[in-house]
Amino acid sequence: MRTTGPEGGSTVQSVDRAVTILELLALHGQAGITQLAQELGVHKSTASRLVAALERRRLVEQVEERGRYRLGVGILKLAGATSARPDLVQEARPVVRRLASQTGETVNLAVLAGGAALYVDQVSGASNLSSYNWVGQHIPLHATSNGKVLVSELTDPELGRVLGDLTGYTPATLTDRAALDAQLAEVRERGWAIAVDELDVGLTAVAAPVRDARGDIVASVSVSGPTFRFDRARVAEVATAVCAAAAEVSGRLSPGPAGR
């Protein structure tokens, strides 16, 4: 049964518009009320009320630039992220922000969700060239630094189940299982992973594991930016910073030596 709101629009129409806002933010990464109103074909006051309702449910949130919005952590419920605990994002947020400020690059927090890496938080650094928001996106495991970290300590049968086909996204993507296994061994040995031009040409990312009190990997923190900024010295510098940040998040999740 349809019900009518104070402006004469149906509840179904309001729900449709709210969902459209989520889709627009997923597409654009960030958007202001004016832009959303224009794309919805409604008055700014209507768009503002819809965004406010979504913000109360934490489905959207304001970015540092006042008046612009992006998908919020509440979207995880819609993404089916049963493995991503709300306290993970809350505890990691100050560390993620500090890491983005320290490196000037984009920092992402990801968890393993089925056969993909689900990005659950993102903070952009001062040097960031793109406003694309990865939050709520499912990203290939074998083609990203976060994905490699998340699967690096799985048993061989577990790894086979979650990886699926090793799709090639660029000429640099690892599509050979033996080559991927060798790289995962390196991740275990040195404690961090790197992906250079493997998901997108021109994008490099370095990631490190977040562990729970038992020492199991429960999430991954990454720093990403244009490949031209990531020479050998820069990679080493970023790897040190991201490993320290991941260890701090681990400690915040499980205070004491288990946070390693």
Secondary structure, DSSP 8 states (H G I E B T S, - for coil): ---B-TTS-BHHHHHHHHHHHHHHHHHHS-EEHHHHHHHHTS-HHHHHHHHHHHHHTTSEEE-SSTTEEEE-TTHHHHHT-TT--HHHHHHHHHHHHHHHHHHSSEEEEEEEETTEEEEEEEE--TT-------TT-EE-STTSHHHHHHHTTS-HHHHHHHH-S---SSTTS---HHHHHHHHHHHHHHS-EEEESSSSTTEEEEEEEEE-TTS-EEEEEEEEEEGGG--HHHHHHHHHHHHHHHHHHHHHHS-SGGG-
